[in-house]
Amino acid sequence: MTLIKGGNVIGAGKKTLDILVENGRIVKIPNGFNETRATEVIDATGLTVAPGLVDMHVHFRDPGYEYKEDIMSGAAAAAAGGVTTCCCMPNTSPVADNVDILKYIIDKAKKAPVKVIPYGAVTHGQKGGELTDFVALKVVGAAALSDDGASIQSAGLMRRALSLAREYGLLIISHCEDSELVYNFAVNEGAVSHKLGINGRPAIAEELMVARDVMLAAETGARLHIAHVSTAGSVGIIRKAKAAGADVTAETCPQYFSLTENEIIRQGALARVNPPLRTASDVEAIVDGITDGTIDAIATDHAPHSPDEKRKPLVDAPSGMIGLETMLALSLTQLYHTGKLSLERTIGSMSANPASILRLDAGTLNEGADADIVIFDPGEEWIVDPDMFKSKSRNTPFTGMKLRGKVKYTISRGEIVYRNDSTRFVQGVQPASPYE
């Protein structure tokens, strides 16, 4: 039994409340409760207590690329970032396009410190050809279906997939890029690509596919989620689709409201991500999309790579950056502390909103809910040092950046799975180090 005392609880206005956790769930504190009955007491005075974050877009590389990340190391990184639920994209090796691979992930995740839930692929091998067995993937536990990393190029195939998804009550998550326009180009098409003398990925490649997919969603009546939105044009298309009644949701990632394509000049392949970092006007539009609700969720697209891979020349290095251990602080720094978004809405975009999109029992502090909780200091400053990360990989462009917002405790299913607050008394358990 754990008692969290005196925290500023998200969803309770400016009130400080106590939260009692018992048998893995949030329970009502009985009248006359004696705190000595608790096995652990966390003093949350001056800290914010919020639902554990739900990252609806991660790549844990397991099976097949465990040298980059595996389920256990990815889950440890999530815990350090205040994330208590992670949803894994299926571009593993073999691809998570069948029951056996999903069972492997689900079984291995049972030992993870946080919840790890797989997505199934839309097409076999994510090759954009034959559709997978949607029913079997749903029954075994796929939270949604996606070919993320490989956009479905055929409009006819995407239409059939959306129609089947509607019939079976599934969500399709779409990676929107026209492959003929992007090939394997490393950066945004624009000033930076021209300066470097290399081909770029034009914004229109994303926007064409966003437009196609939201139209198909509206026509089929299916639920569609647009992954990692990066351009102003995409925001505008999604805004109009929602206004017209399409059942469409969208996410973006901290890099798309924190960095521009100019970061490529400074950091090279460390700033290479897919879709690419865009222009300052795109960043502004992404922020506007978050603030007006066009963009529903913030996710990381956590994409680990080895140092040797990221040391390759820009045009040869793989795309992707890690993000689980910086998502909360980047969102607080760029959205909350700038006054663009309230604390409640900032946290909601990483907890209640993605949980609602995926229809997961997560993202709330309601009585009876799973005790998935993050406790953080929203004002504490820290410098990003990837050598302190729990992830196996270090490929972040945020190294050395000063951020505001520090995770102190992460509680998953009632258990403290991460703590970084040696100054506060925790009855019953003391950490061996600040990064236990």
N, C-alpha and C positions, 0 to 999 in steps of 0.2 A: 504494500500500500504506500503510495507516494502522495505527498501533499505539496502543492506548488502555492507558495504564499505571496500575496501582495503584488502580483504582477498586473500590468496594464493589459487587459485581455481584449484582443481584437473581437469586435462585435458587441462589446459592452460599453461603447462610447468612451468616456474618459474615466470610467470606473476602474478601481483596482479590486480584483476578486481573487478568491482562493479557489483552486481546482483540486479535486481529489481523484486519484487514479487507483482503481482496484480491479484486479483480475483482467488487466489489459484494457479496461474501459473507463470512461469518464462517468463518475457517479455523483449524486447529490450529496453534499456535506450534511450529515445529520445534525439536528439541534444538539448543542452541548458537546460536539465532537472534541475530544482531547487529542491534540496533535502528537502527543507522545505515543499514540497508537500507531502512527505512521512509521513504517520502516525507514523511510527517507523523507526529509523535508528540504525543499529547495526554496531558498530565499530569493524571490524574483522582484524584490523592491527595485523600482527604477527601470525594470526590464519590460519588454513586450512579450506577451504570451499569445501565440497564434497557432492555428492549425498547421500541422506538418505540411510542407510544400509537396505539390504533386507535379512532377516533371513528366509531361506527356510525350517527350521526344528525346530519347537517349540511344546511344549505340554502345552496348557493352561488349561487343566483339566475340561473344561466347555463344556457340562454339566456333572454332576455326582460327581466330586471331587473338588468342589469349595473351600473347606477348604484348599486345597493346592495352588490353583491359580484359577482365573477366567479371563474372557476376558478383563475386565477393568483393573484389577491389572497387568495382563501380558502385556497389552498395555502400561500401565504407566511405567513398567520396561523397555520395549522396547524403549520408548521415552527417558528415562534417559540414555540409552546406545547408542543413536544415530540411532536407528533402526526405520524406518518409514513404513516398510512393514513386516508383520509376516505371515507365513503360518503354520497352525495348523494341526498336525497329528490327525488321527481320533480315536485314542484309548481312547475315552471318555466313559461315561456310561449314556445312551446307546451309542453304537458305532456309529460314523458318517458314516453309511452305507446306508442311505436313504435320500430322499429329505427333510423330515420334520426336521431332525436333522441339516442338512446343512442350511436350512432356519433359524432355531433358531440361529445358530452361526452368520450367515450373518446379521440378523436383530439386534442382540445384538451388533455386531461390529460397527453398524452405529454410535453409541454414543462413540466409543473408540477414543482416541487421535491420534492413528495411524491406518493404514490400517491392518485389520486382515482378512485373506483369508483362507478358509478351504480346506483341502484335503478330498476326499472321500475314503472309504475303498475299497480294491480290492475284498474281500470276505465278506459275511454276518457274522457279529459278529467277524470279523477277525479270523475266525476259520479254514481258509484254505480249505473250502468245496465249497459251491455254490458261483459263481461270482455275484457281485452286478450288478445293472442296470447302466452300464457305461454311456450310453447316458443321462439318467435322471440326474445323478450326474454332468455330464459336463454342461448340460443346466442350472441347478440351480446355478452353479458357482464354482464347484470344480476346483482348479488349477492343480491338478494331483491326482493320485490314489496311495494309499500305505496301506500296512498292518503293518506299522512300529510298532515294539514292538513284533511282531509275524511273523517270517519269513515264507513265503509260502514254505512248504516242498515238495509238489508234483511237479515234473518237468512237468508233463502233464498239470496240472492246470496252472502253471506259463506260459507255452507255449501258452495256450489258452488265457490267460489274455493279454499277449504281442501281440498276433495276433489281438485281439479285440481292444486293445489300438491303434495299428497302424491304423486299419480301421477307428477309430473314432477320430484320431488326439489327443490322450491323452498320457501323460507321466506316466510311472510306476516308482515309487521310491521303491527300494528294500532294506529291512533290511536283510542282508546276514549272516545267521548263521544256521548250521545244528543242529536242536534241540536235536538229539540223542547224540551229542557230548558235548553240553553245559548244558543241563538240566536247573537248576536254580543256577548254580555255581557262586560264588561271584567275583572271581578274575581271572586274566590270569593264565593259566597253565605254571608254570615255577618256578623260584627260590623262589618267595614269597609264592606261594601256597604250595610248598614243605616245606618251613620253618614253615608255619602255620599248616601244616598237614591236609590241606583241598583239595578237588578236585578243578580243575581250568578249565577255558574255553580255549581250545587250539586255537592257531592261525589258524590251518588248518580248524577249523569249519567255520570260516569266509571265508577263501580262497576257499574252495570247492564250496560254494554257489556263491561267486563272479564269479568264473570260469563258473559255470553252467549258471548263468543268463546272462553274457556277450555273451556266445555262443548262448543262446536262442535269445537274442536280435539281434545278427548278422544273425541268421537263419530266423527270422521272419521279419526283417527290422524295428523293433519297436524302439522307443526311450526309453532308460533305464537310470535311475539315481541311482547310488550306494550311499546309505546313510552312514554316519559316518565311513569312512574308517579308520582302526586302525592298520593294519599290513603291514610289508614290502612286504610280498607275494601278498597281495591284490593290492598294488601299481603296482607291476610288471605285474600282470595279466591285470589290466586296461590299463596300458601303451601299452601292446602288442595288446589288443583288439582295442584300438584307432588307432594304426598304421595299423591294418588290415582293418580299415574302418567301424567298428561297431559304431552305433550312441549311444555312451555311454558317460555319464558325471558322475562326482563323487564329493563328498564333504567330508571334514573332519571337526573336531571341535577343538577348542583351547586346550582342555585337551590332545589331542593326539599329539600335537607338543610342549606341555609345561610340561607334567608330565610323570613319568614312574610308573610301578607297585610298586616301592618302597614306593610310597605315601600311599599305603594301610597300611604299617607298622606304619607310622607316624600318620595317620588320620582315619584309620579304615573305617567304613561305609560311611563317608563323601566322600571318594575317590572311593566308589563303583559305577560303571557306566557300562552301557551295550551298545556296547562291552567294555571290560575292558581296563584299562590302561595297556600298554604293556611294552616292553623293550626299553632300550636306542637305540638299533639298529633300532627298529621300528620307534621311534621318528625321528631319522635321515632320514629314508626312507620317512616318511610322509612329512618332510620339503623338501626333494628332489622332491617329487611328486608335491608339490605346486609350487616350483620354476621352474620346467620344464613343467608345464601345465597339467600334468597327472591328478592332482586334480584341478578341476575347481573352486570350491567354498568353503568358510568357513561358517559354520552354527553353531548354539549353541547346538542343541539338548536340549534346556532349559527344564529341567524335575524337577519341584518343588515337594518336599515332606515335610511333617510336621516334626518338631523337634522330636516328640515322635517316628515317624517311623525311622528316621535316628539314634536314640539312641539305637535301637535294636542291638543285636549282629550282627557282620558282615554277617554271613551266613543267617540271617533272615531279615535283612534290605532290603528295595527296592533299586533297582539300579537307578541312576540318579543324576544329579547336575544342578543347575541353571547356566545361562551363559549370559543372555541378557545384563547385566550391566557391564560385564567385557570383552566381545568379542573384541571390538575395541581396548582397551588398551592391552590385551594379544597379539593380532595379531601385533600391532605396536611394542610392547616390544620384542617379540620373532622373528619376521620376518623383520620388517623395521629397527629397531634400531640395529639389529645385522648385517645389511648389506646384508641379504639373499634375500630381495625382495625390489623393489622400493616402494615408497609411493603410486604411482599410481596403481601398481599391487596389493599391499596389500588391498587398498580400493576397487579396482575392483573385487577382490575375494569375497567381501561382499556386492557388489552393482550391478554393470553392469552384472557380470557373472551369479549370481543366477537369476536376472531378465530375462536375455536372455534364460536361461535354461527353465524357467517357462513361457516364452513369455508374461511377464508382462510389462505394461507401467510404468517402474520405473528404477531407477539406473542411470539416466543421469541428467545433468544440461543444456540440450539443450533448446533453446528458444521454448516456447510452451509446455514444459513438466510440469507435476505436480510439484509444488514447495515443493518437499520433500528433505530436506537439513539438513546436520549435519555440525556444525561448532565446531572445536576442536583445542586444543593446543597439537600438536604431541609430544612435549617435556616435558610437565608438569608431575611431579612425584606425585603419590598419593598412599596411603595405602588402600588396600581393607578392607572395614568395612561393612559387610552385614547388620548391624543394620541401615545403611543409605539407604539400597536398597528400591525400590518401590515394588518389588515382595513381595507376602505374605510369601514366604519361604526363608530360610537362608542356604540351603544346598549347600554350596560351599567349595571346598578344597583350595580356593585361599585366604582365610582370612589371613590378615597380610602381604600379598605379596606386595612388592613395584612394581608398574607398571608405565609406561610412556605413556601418551596420555589421555587427559581429555576432555570429552564432555562439551562444553560451551552452545550451543544452539541446539535444535532439532526443525525443522520446518516441519510440516506435512500439506499438502494441503494449504500451505500459512500461517498457524497459528503457532505461537510459542507455542509448547506443553511442552517444557522443557527448563529451563535456569539454569545455575550454574556459573554466572559471574557477581557478584554484583559490581565489580570494574569498569565496562565499562558502559558508558552512552547509554541508549536505549531510544531514543526519544519517548515519548508518554506513555510508560509503565515502571514501576519499580517493580522488584520482591519483594514480601513480605519477602522472605528468600532465601538463596542460593539454597534450594531444593524445590522451588515452584512446 
